[in-house]
């Protein structure tokens, strides 16, 4: 049986235990309103900057969407990827405007943090990127792992070429295994 058929069958079996589609949307809308009101209050009380509040709101909505909304339509997929894109853009904007990079260590930590956060959020949002293994995804994962290795090595270079290289390689192998899709070709 193909992976897609297995996934669809498991989704259909689980569907009877989930709330109906309108209830899922209602729960998501209520949580969106609650989070928005909390962010609004924090901004009004000057406990949080507006840019950070918007980024936090977008990240929360992108994180909660696949947990609450479990049905699949083209509109739902568009909303998922739209929330992902908006979250990534707001985080990048926040990092560019707020973080000062004074050394190579700061840059390498920023690349490591961003790469892990963005990849894991993408895995959380889309089952395709964490379940399907294709040649294109393997090449992309290898490129991301190479960038990760360079960043980790730049950060650990004070340990020396051999020890820093071995630790960087070990951490990169763990990272590559974490982002590797679950099912084989």
Buried (B, 14 or more C-beta within 10 A) or exposed (E): EEEEEEBEEEBEEEEEEEEEBEEBBEBBEEBBEEBBEBBBEBBEEEEBEEBBBBBBBBBBBBBBBBEBBBEEEEEBEEBBBEBBEBBBEBBEEBBEEEEEEEEEBEBBBBBBBBBBBBBEBBBBBBBBBBBBBEEEBBEBBEEBBEBBBBBBBBBBBEBEEEEBBEBBEEBBEEBBEEBBBEEEE
